């Protein structure tokens, strides 16, 4: 009898514990359901929305203040691109070399530095020859001119009176004309100090090859003046890319001192020529473009060149400003809603410096952040702080 009573007591306790556990589980499930229901979308019923873990939240007001711009990406025409190096050089006919008219010692009208502006006809050098062995060249030219002029005028009278022959008259005339040419080339630009050398054209000093007190000979280069209005872009193409030469249509380039990408079409540029063979001292083939210099581009600067070839259709491409990079992996940010964005990994193709081909990760129709991606990235970092949540 005692054994039966003990068994009955154990069964009762077991049933009581089971009932309590079931009641506690129902209460827990009910509480979780309530918590879950409180995080549903706010559709006008007063309920709240829970954002996905990979969403980046940034209010439209903050996005506008940060200058964020979004563009709907669609397949469009693109071009083949070959990236190489190059250099900016002065165009032929755009430079003038100032040379010495006589031999002598140089005096500078002022100190010249590269890039200094000079006006056409402005005095830049004076060459003195009075102290050298042959004497003052300009003075000797003047004496020879005056003497020849006197002899010629005398010969005119004598030939009229038939005192001298026609041959003697013509010899006097030739001597006078030669002396006049020499005098006008030298003596007409002579001052008290010597012969003045003027700038044959206006422009900027590219190089001054002499200094105060140097001795120069006739025809020696003294200065190069460039107008800097037209420039050449000389690109160096590797042998492996020889097949693209006859398909090049235009180019873009970026100088070593700026991140700005210049488009030759906007500078009225054109393809001048490309080499049919490589140079004797280089394994590269030159490709030359000419363009108007309206943007203050410096002659002699090195460049990164994007050679553009034939058009390709239906290519997904985005501005290079849309990309962010993390440990060698590239991403763009897609706007899902007015205040939410999503990070999307993409694979890259060819780039022309301003736009870049997307080979995978986008299919077209997405609203991609094209300006201000860094601000979305910072907002993403803020969203990832532990315990940091966004509700609205």
C-alpha positions in Angstrom: 0.0 0.0 0.0 2.9 2.4 0.8 4.5 1.5 -2.5 1.4 2.4 -4.4 1.1 5.7 -2.6 4.7 6.6 -3.5 4.2 5.9 -7.2 1.1 8.0 -7.3 3.0 11.0 -5.7 5.9 10.7 -8.3 3.4 10.7 -11.2 1.7 13.8 -9.8 5.0 15.7 -9.5 6.0 14.8 -13.0 2.7 16.0 -14.5 2.9 19.2 -12.6 6.5 20.0 -13.9 5.4 19.2 -17.5 2.5 21.5 -17.2 4.7 24.3 -15.9 7.2 23.8 -18.7 4.5 23.9 -21.3 3.1 27.1 -19.8 6.5 28.7 -19.8 7.2 27.7 -23.4 3.9 29.2 -24.5 4.6 32.4 -22.7 8.1 32.6 -24.3 6.7 32.0 -27.8 4.0 34.6 -27.2 6.6 37.1 -26.1 8.8 36.4 -29.1 5.8 36.8 -31.4 5.0 40.1 -29.8 8.6 41.3 -30.2 8.7 40.2 -33.8 5.4 41.8 -34.6 6.6 45.1 -33.1 9.4 45.1 -35.8 7.3 44.7 -38.9 6.9 47.3 -41.6 5.3 50.6 -40.8 2.4 50.5 -43.3 0.2 53.0 -41.5 -0.8 50.7 -38.7 1.8 52.1 -36.3 4.1 49.0 -36.5 7.8 49.4 -37.0 10.2 48.1 -39.7 13.4 46.1 -39.1 16.1 46.8 -41.8 18.1 43.9 -43.2 21.6 43.5 -41.8 23.3 44.4 -45.2 21.3 47.7 -45.6 23.1 51.0 -45.1 20.9 53.7 -43.7 21.4 57.4 -44.7 18.6 59.9 -44.6 17.8 61.8 -47.8 18.7 65.1 -46.0 22.2 63.8 -45.0 22.7 62.4 -48.5 21.9 65.7 -50.1 24.2 67.6 -47.7 27.0 65.2 -48.5 26.6 65.7 -52.3 25.6 62.1 -53.0 24.4 61.6 -56.6 22.6 58.5 -57.9 22.3 57.5 -61.5 20.3 54.7 -63.1 22.7 52.5 -64.9 21.8 51.1 -68.3 23.8 49.3 -71.0 25.3 51.8 -73.5 27.9 52.3 -76.1 31.5 52.0 -74.9 34.9 51.7 -76.7 37.9 49.5 -76.7 40.7 50.9 -74.5 44.5 50.4 -74.5 46.3 52.1 -71.7 49.9 53.2 -72.2 52.3 56.0 -71.3 53.1 59.2 -73.3 54.4 62.7 -73.2 53.2 66.2 -74.1 55.5 68.0 -76.6 55.2 71.3 -78.5 53.7 71.3 -81.9 55.8 72.1 -84.9 55.5 75.7 -86.0 54.5 76.7 -82.4 58.1 77.3 -81.3 60.6 79.9 -82.5 64.4 79.9 -81.9 66.2 83.2 -81.3 69.7 83.1 -82.8 72.7 85.5 -82.7 73.0 87.9 -85.7 76.6 88.6 -85.0 79.5 87.2 -83.0 80.1 88.9 -79.7 79.4 89.0 -76.0 75.8 88.7 -74.7 74.0 91.1 -72.4 70.5 90.2 -71.2 67.9 92.9 -71.1 66.5 91.2 -67.9 66.8 87.8 -66.2 64.7 85.2 -68.1 63.2 82.1 -66.5 61.3 79.3 -68.1 57.6 80.2 -68.5 58.2 84.0 -68.5 56.0 85.8 -71.1 57.7 87.8 -73.9 56.1 90.1 -76.4 56.8 90.2 -80.1 59.5 92.7 -80.9 60.6 93.1 -77.3 64.4 93.5 -76.8 65.7 90.4 -75.1 69.5 90.4 -75.8 72.3 92.8 -76.8 75.4 91.5 -78.5 78.6 93.6 -78.2 81.5 93.1 -80.5 83.6 96.2 -79.9 86.0 94.4 -77.6 86.7 91.3 -79.8 89.6 90.9 -82.3 87.6 91.7 -85.4 86.3 94.9 -84.0 82.7 96.3 -83.8 80.8 94.3 -86.5 77.9 96.7 -86.6 80.2 99.7 -87.0 82.1 98.0 -89.8 78.8 97.2 -91.5 77.7 100.9 -91.3 81.0 102.1 -92.8 80.8 99.6 -95.6 77.3 100.6 -96.3 78.0 104.3 -96.4 81.0 103.8 -98.6 79.2 101.6 -101.1 76.3 104.1 -101.2 78.6 107.0 -102.0 80.3 104.9 -104.8 77.0 103.9 -106.2 75.7 107.5 -106.4 78.9 108.6 -108.0 78.7 105.7 -110.5 75.2 106.8 -111.5 76.5 110.2 -112.6 79.5 108.9 -114.4 77.7 106.2 -116.3 75.2 108.9 -117.5 78.2 111.0 -118.9 79.7 107.8 -120.3 82.8 108.3 -118.2 82.6 104.7 -116.8 81.4 101.6 -118.5 78.0 99.9 -117.8 80.0 97.0 -116.2 81.7 99.3 -113.7 78.3 100.8 -112.9 76.7 97.4 -112.3 79.6 96.4 -110.0 79.1 99.5 -107.9 75.4 98.9 -107.7 75.9 95.3 -106.6 78.4 96.3 -103.9 75.9 98.9 -102.6 73.0 96.5 -102.4 75.1 93.9 -100.6 76.3 96.4 -98.1 72.7 97.6 -97.6 71.6 94.1 -96.8 74.3 93.6 -94.3 73.7 96.9 -92.7 69.9 96.4 -92.4 70.5 92.9 -90.9 72.9 94.3 -88.3 73.2 98.1 -88.2 69.5 98.9 -88.1 69.2 97.2 -84.8 72.4 98.7 -83.3 72.4 100.9 -80.3 75.2 102.5 -78.2 76.0 99.2 -76.6 75.8 96.9 -79.6 73.3 94.9 -81.7 69.8 94.4 -80.1 68.2 91.0 -80.5 64.4 91.1 -80.3 61.7 88.4 -79.9 60.5 87.3 -83.4 57.1 86.3 -81.9 55.2 86.6 -78.7 54.9 83.6 -76.3 56.6 82.1 -73.3 60.3 81.3 -72.7 60.8 77.6 -73.1 64.5 77.6 -72.7 67.2 80.3 -72.4 70.5 78.8 -73.7 72.9 81.7 -72.8 73.7 83.8 -69.7 75.2 87.2 -69.1 78.7 87.5 -70.5 78.6 84.4 -72.8 80.4 84.6 -76.2 78.2 83.6 -79.2 78.9 83.0 -82.8 76.7 84.0 -85.8 73.6 81.7 -85.9 74.1 80.3 -82.5 70.7 79.5 -80.7 70.1 81.7 -77.7 66.5 81.2 -76.7 63.4 79.1 -77.6 60.0 80.9 -77.4 56.8 78.8 -77.5 53.3 80.1 -78.0 51.9 77.0 -76.3 48.7 77.2 -78.3 49.0 73.8 -80.0 50.6 70.7 -78.5 51.3 67.1 -79.4 50.4 64.1 -77.4 52.9 61.3 -78.2 51.8 57.9 -77.0 54.2 54.9 -76.9 52.5 51.7 -77.9 54.1 48.3 -77.1 54.8 45.8 -79.9 52.1 43.4 -78.7 49.5 46.1 -79.4 50.5 46.8 -82.9 47.3 45.4 -84.3 45.2 48.2 -82.7 47.1 51.1 -84.4 44.8 51.3 -87.5 41.7 51.2 -85.2 42.6 54.1 -83.0 40.0 56.9 -83.2 40.9 59.2 -80.3 42.4 59.3 -76.9 42.1 60.6 -73.3 45.1 61.3 -71.1 46.0 62.3 -67.5 49.1 64.2 -66.6 51.5 63.4 -63.9 50.7 66.5 -61.9 46.9 66.3 -62.0 44.1 63.7 -61.6 42.0 65.4 -64.2 41.4 63.3 -67.4 41.5 65.3 -70.6 39.4 64.2 -73.6 41.0 65.1 -77.0 37.6 65.5 -78.5 36.9 68.4 -76.1 40.3 69.9 -77.0 39.7 69.7 -80.8 42.3 67.0 -81.0 43.0 64.7 -84.0 45.2 61.8 -84.8 48.2 63.0 -86.7 50.1 59.8 -87.4 51.4 56.5 -86.0 54.6 54.7 -86.7 54.9 51.8 -89.0 58.0 50.6 -87.4 59.6 50.8 -84.0 62.4 53.3 -83.2 66.0 52.3 -83.4 66.5 53.1 -79.7 63.0 52.0 -78.4 60.8 48.9 -78.6 57.7 51.1 -78.7 55.7 52.5 -81.6 54.8 56.2 -81.5 51.3 57.4 -81.9 50.9 61.2 -82.2 47.9 63.5 -81.7 47.6 67.2 -82.0 45.2 69.3 -79.9 44.5 72.9 -78.8 46.0 73.9 -75.5 43.1 75.7 -73.8 43.6 74.1 -70.4 47.1 75.2 -69.4 48.7 71.8 -70.1 52.5 71.9 -69.6 54.6 70.9 -72.6 57.1 68.3 -71.6 54.9 66.6 -68.9 54.5 62.8 -68.8 51.1 61.3 -69.2 49.0 58.2 -68.8 47.2 57.7 -72.2 43.9 55.9 -72.9 43.9 55.0 -76.6 40.3 54.6 -77.8 39.4 52.1 -80.5 36.2 50.8 -82.1 32.8 51.2 -80.5 31.2 48.4 -78.5 27.4 48.2 -77.8 25.4 47.3 -74.7 28.2 47.6 -72.2 27.5 48.1 -68.6 29.8 50.9 -67.4 29.9 53.4 -64.5 31.9 56.5 -63.7 35.2 55.6 -61.9 33.9 57.8 -59.0 31.3 55.2 -58.3 33.9 52.6 -57.2 35.3 51.9 -53.8 38.0 49.3 -53.1 38.7 47.1 -50.1 41.7 44.8 -50.1 41.7 44.5 -53.9 38.0 43.9 -54.2 35.8 46.6 -55.8 32.3 47.6 -54.9 29.5 50.0 -55.8 26.6 51.1 -53.7 23.0 50.6 -55.0 20.2 52.7 -53.7 17.3 50.4 -52.6 15.1 53.1 -51.1 15.3 56.8 -50.5 17.2 56.2 -47.3 18.8 52.8 -47.7 21.7 51.5 -49.8 23.3 48.1 -50.5 27.0 47.4 -51.1 27.5 45.3 -54.3 30.7 43.6 -55.4 31.6 44.1 -59.1 34.2 42.8 -61.5 36.0 45.4 -63.7 36.8 45.5 -67.4 38.4 48.3 -69.4 38.6 51.9 -68.3 39.0 55.1 -70.3 40.0 57.1 -67.2 36.5 58.5 -66.6 34.3 55.4 -67.0 34.9 51.8 -66.4 33.3 48.6 -67.7 31.5 46.3 -65.3 31.8 42.7 -66.4 29.7 41.2 -63.5 27.8 42.5 -60.5 25.3 44.8 -62.4 22.8 44.0 -65.0 21.3 47.4 -65.7 18.4 49.3 -64.2 20.1 49.6 -60.8 20.3 53.0 -59.1 24.0 53.4 -58.4 25.8 56.0 -56.3 28.1 57.8 -58.8 29.3 60.7 -56.6 29.9 60.6 -52.8 30.5 56.8 -52.5 32.9 57.5 -49.6 30.0 58.9 -47.5 28.0 55.8 -48.0 31.0 53.8 -47.0 31.3 55.8 -43.8 27.7 55.3 -43.1 28.2 51.6 -43.6 30.9 51.6 -40.9 28.6 53.4 -38.5 25.8 50.9 -39.1 28.2 48.0 -38.3 28.9 49.3 -34.7 27.7 46.5 -32.2 24.4 47.4 -30.6 23.8 50.2 -33.1 20.3 49.9 -34.7 18.2 52.1 -36.9 14.4 52.2 -36.7 11.8 54.6 -38.2 
